[in-house]
Amino acid sequence: MNRHLDSVRSFLEQLEARDRREGAILAREFSDIKARSVAWKTEGVCSTKAGSRLGNTRKNRYKDVVPYDETRVILSLLREEGHGDYINANFIRGTDGSQAYIATQGPLPHTLVDFWRLVWEFGVKVILMACQETENGRKKCERYWAREQEPLQTGPFCITLMKETPVNADVILRTLQVTFQKESRSVHQLQYVSWPDHGVPSSPDNILITVEEARRLQGVGPGPLCVHCSAGCGRTGVLCAVDYARQLLLTQTIPPNFSLFEVVLEMRKQRPAAVQTEEQYRFLYHTVAQLFSRTLQNTSPHLKENCAPICKDTSSLRTSPALPAVARPPGGVLRSISVPGPPTFPMADTYAVVQKRGAPAGTGLGTRAPSSTDTPIYSQVAPRVQRPKAQTEDASGTTPLGRVPADQNSPGPDAYEEVTEGAQTGGLGFNLRIGRPKGPRDPPAEWTRV
């Protein structure tokens, strides 16, 4: 466990060490990723023969996003009915080497049956959708799910909407019932509706919530997550990479030299253009950094209570410095300025008197610099009867420092008087003996509960 956390800390420390060079470093990394991706295609390392065949090109939403042959999803369901084996989709390996993700494009009108063939054949339980049907006036994805009271029949598949609920302002959860040859299954769809094409969300919070919810719905059973946007590469790649990092955390298998550069590079060998833009690459770093930071905070309660967020916004990946450690009191409650300790006297009988001070010469209102020798601005006051009897004079006949001589004309045990050591008595201020407030009313504004 400690070695696992050391890997998490090491990743965050590397980000912190980059400081203001972060932007330039990420730009160089992403430029290197793109250069290597181009080289794989030109050198034939990643071929796209199947997707380039004449009968299959019409099934590609974008002509420059064609699945790699080595990892493409091959359909066998309904082959005997004349349907081909091609769909614009690739498997991406998970942390255990299994086919954990299917990265695919948003279906076209004539590939809806292929999409549901994929979902049914590979036992998909959860679909992550990172786009809207239409964006900037352009069709990005054909609607493949049913609406309320409006079942969708797609070839031999009948899709019915069982439930639709918002997870938060950005995410909609739909529960679909899919029926094929008299067998019915439940499929969950999580649609992230506010992720701009070629852009990034304003915050990673709801992305992390979406990935967590997808895994909750997936459960421990087999079957890959089906992830898509419009092209099935940029936003899709970010979601796969975030979930990949999260799975490493959950299984405590983060390698000592964990690198998001290597993660994205490996995913790009399996799905073209995974994490498509530099902005998405930066956002991925920001999101994983926040995920790792929360992990450390949850693992260490002390760190959790005293650490600032790892990143302040999507444009900066600098790690915020941790707040100074604060020791826990014996009771286990971390106290702050707003949570005072137990009062010296009962709350009903103890107030504070403001010690108003005169400003030093040469200073104006609000310009007085505090001094380490200043006495407290408040003094605790309590009923005279609660005070231990104090010695009013020492052997030399003088009043001890900080003591107020006893008032022989005190009005009685209910009178309040200053009891704080070394309280200021000079200047323009006051140290008044204030009578107990009478009646059910609030104390004057000059009083503060202590």
N, C-alpha and C positions, 0 to 999 in steps of 0.2 A: 504493500500500500504506500509506504514512504517513497519507494522508488518511483511509483506511478505519479505521486504528487510532485516529486522532484522534476519529472519531465514536464508537468504542467507549469511549474514555476519557471523552469528554464525557458519555455516558449515565451512566457510573459516578460521575463527579464531581457530576452533578446529584442523584443519590441521596444521595451523601455530604453535599451542601450542605443537603439537607432535614433531616438530623439527626433530632431528636425530633419534628419536625412531619410525619414520613413518614406515620404512620397517618392523621392528619387529611386530608392531601393526597390520599392514595389513596381515602379515603372520599368526598371531594368529587368526585374524578374518576369513581368508579364510580356515584355518584348521578347525575352528569351523563349518563353512558352510558345508564343506565336511563331517564332522562327523555326523552332523544332517541329511544330505541327505541320508547317509547310514542307519541311524537309521529309517528313514521313510520307507525305503524299507523292512528292516528286520522286523519291527513291523507291516507291512501291512497298514500303513497310506497312502502310495502311491502305489497302485497296478498297474500291467501291464498285466492283464490277456488277454485283446484283442490282444495286440501286440505279445503275446507269443503263440497264437494259431497256430496250424500246418499250416493252410492255409495262415497265415499272416506273419510268420517269414521271408519268402522269400522277403517280401516287405520292410524289414528293411535293410538299408545299413550297419549298424553296429549292431552286436548282443547285445552290451551292452548299446545301446541307443534306448529304447523302450518307447513309449508315455504312460503317466499316464492315467488310465481309466477315472478319474474324469473330466479331461479337454481335452480329445482327441477330435479331429475333426471327426465327424461322417458324412459320405457322404450319401446322398439320391438320388442325380441326377444319372440317368441311372441304378438305382437298378433293374428296371424291365427288363433291357437288360442283366441281369446276372452279373453285376459288384457289388462287395462287398462294404461294408460301411467303410472299413479300409484304412487309410493312416497314415503314420508316421508323425503326426502333432498334436500340442496342441494349444489351445487358451491361451493367456496370457491377463489378465485384465489390462486395462489402468487406468489412474488417476481417471476417473469417474466410475470405476467398470464395464465398458462395455468390450466386447471382442475386444480389440483394436488391438491385434497382433495375427497372426497365425505363430507360429514358427515351421518350418518343415525342413526335410532333403532335400538335393539335389536329384532330381528325378533319379530313376534307369531307364534303358531302358524299363522295363515292368511296370513302374508306371507312365509313362508320361501321359496317359489318366487320371489317378487318380489325378495327379497334376492339369490338366486343369479343371477337374470336380470341384476340390476345388476352383480354381480361379473363375469359372463361378458361382457356386452355392452361394458363399458368397460375390459376388459382389466386388472382389478385383480389385482395380484400380492401385495400385502401388506394385511392387515386389522389395524388397531389396535383392540383391545377394552379399554375402561377400566372394566369393571364385572364383576360375577359374575352367574350365572343368577338367584340368589336373594339378596336383601339385606334384613336386618331382617325376615325372614319374608314378604317380598313378592317376587313374580316380577318380575324386571327385564329378562330377555332370554331368549327361547327358544333352546334349544341348536340351532345350525345346522351344527355340525361333527360328524364321526364319532368314535366311540370305537374303542379298539383291538379288532380282530377283530369290529367291528360297523359295517359300512358304513351310511351314511344315504342313503336314496332320497327325494328331494324333487322330485316331479313328474318331469320328464325329466332331472334332475341326480342323479348318483350321486357321493357324497362318501366318500372313503376316507382314514383316518388313516394316514399313512406313518411319521410320527415325532413323538414328543412329548418335549420336554426342558425342564427349568427353566433359564432364563437366569440368574436369581438368586432370592432369596427372594420377590420380588414379581411376577416375570414368568415366564410359561410360553410356550414357542415350540412351535407345532404346524405340521407340514408336511402339507398336505392335497392329495390328488389329486382333481380335479374332472373328471368325464366327462360330456360332452354330445354326443349324436349321433355317437358313436364317436371323438370327439376328446377328449384328456385334457390337462389343464394342472395345473401345480403352483401352489398358493396358500399363502402363509405367514400364520399368524395369531399375533399377539403379544397375549396377554391379561395385563393388569395386574390382579392379583387382590386387591390390598390398598388400593384407593382408595375411601374411603367416599363414598356418595352425598351430594351437597351439601357435601362436605368436601374436604380436601386430604391428600396423603401427608405422612408425617412428615419427609421429606427429598426434595430434588429430584434426588438422585444417580441413582436408578433410573429416574426419568422421562427424564433425559438419556440414560441407557444405552438405554432403550427406543426413543427417537426415533432414536438413532444406529444401533441394530440394524435398525430398520425401513428406514432409508435404505440400509444395506448390503445387505439382502435385495432391496430395490427395484432396485438397480443404476441404470444410466444409461438404461434403456429407457423408453418411454412408458407412460402409465397413471397414474391418480391413486392416492393412498393412500386407502383406505376407513377412516374413523375413526368409531367409535361408542361410546356408553355405553348408558344406558337410554333417555334422551330424545334423545340426540344433540346436546346443546347445551352443558352446563356443562363436564364433564370432557373432552368432545370438543373444545370450543373451546380449552381450555388446551393440549391436545396439538397442535392445529393451529397455535396461536400460537407455541409453543416451537419447533416445526419450522420455522416461517416465519422466526423470528429466526435460527435455526441456518443456514438456507439463505442468508440475507443475509450471514452471516459467511463461509460457504464461497465465495460468489461475489464477496465484497468489494464489496458494493453497499449497505452501510448508509448511509442519507442523513445529512447533517450534523445534521439536526433530528429524528433518529429518536425516535419516541414510541410506547410501548406503548399509550397511550391511543388514538392514532389507529389502530393496528393492530387493537385490539379493536373499536373503533367501526366500522371498515370490514368486519370479519368479521361483525358483527351486522347489517349491511345485507344480508348474503348468507345467513346462517343465524340464525334467531331465538334469542335468549338465549344466544348463544355466550359462554362464560365467564359462568356464570349467577349467581354469588354474589360478594360483596365479598371473602370469604376466598379464593376461587379467584383473584380478581384480584390480591390480595396475593401469593399463592403464585406466580403467573405472573411478577410482578416479581422475586421472590426467585430463581426458577429462571433467568430470563434474565440477571440480574445475575451469578449464579454461572457461567453459560455464558460471558459476556463476560469475566469476571475470569480464567477459565481460558485464554481465548484470548490475553489479554495476557501471562499467565505463560508460555504455550507459545511465544509470539512472541519474548519477551525472556527468555533463560535466567537473566540476573541477577535480573530481577523474579521469575521463577519460584521461585528459591531463597530469596528474602527477603520474600515477601508473605504475609500472612495471608489466609484466605478472605474473600470480599467480604461474606458474610452468615453470622452465627453460628447462627441458627435461623429457623424459619418465621414466628415472631412478630415478628422484627426485621429491618428492611431497611437498617440502618445499615452503612456500609462500615467494615470494620475497618482501622485505620491500618496502613500498611505498616511492616514492621520496618526498622530502619536499614540502609542499604546497607553491605555488607561487601566490601571489595576482594578480588579474586581474587589468589592468589599466582601467581608465574610459571608454576608447573606446571599451572595451570588447575583445581586442586582447591580448592573452597571449604572452608576449615578452620573448625572451631568449637571450643568448649571440649572437646568429646568426641573431637576428632581432633587430637592434638598434632602439632607439627612434628617434623622429624628430630631425634633426640637428639644432644646434644653429644658423648657418648661411647657406645661400644657398649652395647646394652641389658643384656648379661650382666654388665657391670662398673659400672653406674651406678645408684644408688638415691637416695632423698631422705630426709633426716633432718628430723623434725618439730621446728619451733622453738616449743616451748611458752612461752607468755607469761603473765606475771602480770596479773591484772585491776587496772585503775586503782582508786584509792581511791574509794569511794562507789558502786561498781557491783557488781551481783550476777552470778551465773552466766548467761551468754547475753545480757547487756545491754551488753557492751562495744561502743562505736561505733567502726567502723574509721576510721583516720586516713590521710590521704594520705601521711604521712611514715612509716607503718609499713613495716617490712622484710618480705620474703617469709616466709610461714609455713613454707616448705620451703627447704632448701638442697641443692644438688646436691653429691654426694660421689663421689669417684672414686679409684682406686688412686693411690698417691703417685707411681708411676712414670709415670703419664699426665700429671702436672702439670708445666708448665714451671717451672724453678727460679725461685723468687720471691726478691726482695730482702727480707730480714727486718728491716732497719733502714735508715732514711734517713740523710742526712748529720748530722742532729742527734742521732742515736743512739736515736730513738724508733721504735716499730713503726708502719708506715703504717696509716691508718684502715681498719678492716674486716679486717685481716689477723690470723690467729691465729699466734702465734709458733711457729716450728718446734719440734717435739718431738724432743729429742735421743735419746730412748729409744724411738723408733718401732720396732715389732716387725718392720718389713720392708716391701718393696714392695707386698705384698698388703693392707696396712692401708688403711682408707678414712678420708679426712679432708675437712673442709668446704672447698669451693672457691668458693662464691658470694660475690660482692663484697657487703660491708656486711651480712653476716648478723648477726642479733641474738645476743649472747652473754650478756646479763644476764638479770635477772628470775629466774623459777623454772624456766626452760627448760634446755636442754642442747644442746651441740654436741659430740657424741661421735664419736670415731673407732671405727667399728664394723667388726669383722672380717668377712671374706667368709663368707657362709653355707656350712656344710659339709653335704654329702649332698644327695640329691634331695628337698628339702622346700621349702615355700613360705616366703618371708621373713616376719618378724613383722608383725603388723597395723600397727605404727607406720611401716612402710616403704611407700612408694608408687613404682611404676615411673615414670620420667620419660623 
